[in-house]
Amino acid sequence: MSSSAHLSTSSTRWDARLWGVLLTVSTVVGLDALDVSMVGVALPSIQAELGLSTSALQWIISGYVLGYGGLLLLGGRTADLLGRRRVFLVAVAVFAVASLFGGLVDSGPLLIASRFIKGLAAAFTAPAALSIITTTFHEGPARNKAISIFAVFGASGYSAGLVFSGLLTEVGWRWTFLLPVPIALAALVAAIKLIPRYSRETGGGYDFPGAITGAAGSLLLVFAVVEAPEIGWASPRTLISFALAIGLLVAFVLIEKRSKHPLLRLGILRSGPLARANLGGALFFGAYIGFQFVVMLYLQSVLGWSALQTALGFLPAALIVAFGSPKIEPLIDRVGTPRTILAGVAAHVAGYALFLGIDEGSSYAGAVLPSMILLGIGFTLAFSSLNIQATAGISDNEQGLAGGLLNTSVQVGGAIGLAVVTAVLTANGSEGAGVLDGLTPALVVVTGIAVLGLLVAISGVVKRSRVAEPELALAAK
């Protein structure tokens, strides 16, 4: 993008075209997030119509996570190398076609394949969308405002997916697959018209060995994580999968050290804020995805709620995110990302801890709603801040890489968190009268993951304070 386009965003007053670019890419990321959550409530209906086993059914979700989490790093770097506009347009088109295909098939394996392709497409749209924003809007208040709006769509899309899933499942589970089609096509048309043509972002050659080993290692790692609760963490297949994944990722690192044009410039990981954003994001979402699974199980299996009631139970958190996130940018500008991340993670820890006291007689207003309110507040504070911190200070030609790293951390963290929570539930009783017995240890694990995230957030605030003190001393002289 030309420098003039960058300079036009130095203030937070933008013209219609800039708003159009922001809303278009944000809509697609919101659609990615919506698709992650919208299928969950429809699973029983899918199982009944297609006659799927429980192990096959989990792959309708896991297939998406496998494609999304396993290829995000490759997707981010591809946007930098081939052009973020081109990658974005192609990936959105593939997402729309895969959504249509998934809504029409009558075969479990084909449905799972469509989910994998959608996850793969999302792995390319998400980092490309974030890098379009971070290279279009100047670092500072303008970019913070843009990323805050971007984050609203991502977080609200995920929460809205839970609500839509309950509504659409009442009509027919296929609508949970078909709904994204017209939205994706409309976004594609808008993107073609609004997103400017960028000059080639990164020169040089392509790191094919790194791309192959990195993608294969990431895919195998996510595959091992989502399979482990079903076949056992200590089973030979799980152990072999983890060993091969680690071997491939070690080979990837060695290749990147020697490559003239690395897929991942390892020096980018020396950025403390970026590293903390990635680790914090993984723990933040690992705890939340596990908690969401526990809440759904509690509401439906213990309290006997319907799919629609369960979906609406998450609505307060979604509303807080939708209305609060657009107003969070001034706070981030004033206090900085480390403190807003810390406040958001602390709200989540409190929300999970409150839920530890649930039982068969707990009411929604007394036991569930307070946690939902804290989750909404936590997402509002932390989600935008994590995105801003992960991309701040990164050069334009590596914005796709930085966005891909963060999204990879979030997806892999979510997959690992869900796998661990599922394993704990299975070990402590997750069926019939034993459901409640398994919930408390699972909630303890969720809270423990969140506390680890809290420690990472505290380290960011302490680190910033140590850096700021010498700067203030110098300014006083």
Secondary structure, DSSP 8 states (H G I E B T S, - for coil): --HHHHHTTSSS---HHHHHHHHHHHHHHHHHHHHHHHTGGGHHHHHHHHT--HHHHHHHHHHHHHHHHHHHHHHHHHHHHH-HHHHHHHHHHHHHHHHHHHHH---HHHHHHHHHHHHHHHHHHHHHHHHHHHHHS-TTHHHHHHHHHHHHHHHHHHHHHHHHHHHHHHH-TTHHHHTHHHHHHHHHHHHHHHS-----S--S---HHHHHHHHHHHHHHHHHHHHHHHH-TTSHHHHHHHHHHHHHHHHHHHHHHH-SS-SS-GGGGG-HHHHHHHHHHHHHHHHHHHHHHHHHHIIIIIS---HHHHHHHTHHHHHHHHHHGGG-HHHHHHH-HHHHHHHHHHHHHHHHHHHTT--TT--IIIIIHHHHHHHHHHHHHHHHHHHHHHHTT--GGGHHHHHHHHHHHHHHHHHHHHHHHHHHHHHH--SGGGHHHHHHHHHHHHHHHHHHHHHHHHHHHHHHHHHHHHHHHHHH-
